[in-house]
Amino acid sequence: MGKLETNKKQKQDALLNTAFDLFTKQGIAKTSIAEIVEKAGVAKGTFYLYFKDKYDIRNKLIAKKASQVFRKADDALNRTGFTALEDRIIFLIGNIIDQFNTDKTLLNFISKNLSWGVFKNELLYSQSADIDFYNIYSSVFEQAAPKYKNPELLIFMIIELVNATCFSCILYEDPAPVSVLKPYLFDAVRQIMKSQEFPSPQR
């Protein structure tokens, strides 16, 4: 990367990091672009080289942060010996839950947007994304045995289930602490995956 490209990335990262700090401390509605650029130490015109408005930078942040969460989970998975797809998915879910349980600010920021729409529509073309999980996990399902009826919808359902059930359990321990929820959630995910398998060919 040349000096010019490095400088551009530094400015973009400064804007993203500053926006994340402000959004999580005072909310998106109360944060202005002028405040973001002032605290990031860049000119206001520079902001518009990378983002259309503060909602665009929010979307890029969601893509970036979600990507980082899944990269950490995937890196951890690659250090295990799991080969069965069900076991790999359960491990990823557990790791992601643990990350959110450790960083509740991050959970608050992206959990309501942790859906397949984010991964398919944002991560594929966002320069803020670290990793293209849509293609990675499409490939994983293509290579998996057994085969599943609609892998994209299956992953969407799993992400939404994790999203919906973990938020209150992590933040408020309601209706139970997330440690109590996990075994039930993992069992539900396994059942969903089994229900979406194509029947094994009869010999």
Steps between C-alpha positions, in 0.01 A plus 500: 500500500645838393524809720187658346291186552631463855403861575150444359453187708618678815244776446221255428590293807510816712149591385370147561657472846381847604147436372484169688612669822242778464215276384545262792537776760229744395298331226479555125222759518704726730821468298569740213741469212667823617569337837640186338744686275610736777585216738658295218719797405407505130331751271124472451550454126711193573202336667304513175782332308418182690142529627172649375368593845515385861266210427735379229793503743280316753430230239869472416576472872245223542662317208849552644414402857291198394783391273750524786275293727466226241869509414591440867249216518628348177864528613410322824308233307801430280698410813251226591468152354132533411411365157123444513310807382256491792784502751676781315186717497438438870860595581470823300174591677655436841806707419292791368278493811812505719637799309176691552484399865850645545429818300144613572561836329564315176189287557289812545637650181467217251276228641177633352673508163677166520299349219567336169408826329807663658731225379360470152444868422771675700793266543520411133576851384600698807867594516451505875437126507791281601374172359238378253294257705223467246724321251696315769195343661327441166806295408495316835137395446568394143774266622305372800333165540210475553361753254252767606190622320581871508828583677450876472162492674634252753784733603255794506274312742792401723640853515157646578437238769832577668436872459153489652568269792838622622447877523291507819678202652840667471399855592235433763520125578136490395335249492823325602877552490653420163687206653163340575366584154793354304414126521140569395614724215754247376238224507255721308763576235578131457130425459460777243796368302369143509158618381661662195708202390423328173410135565793263458485304173361151548737220406 
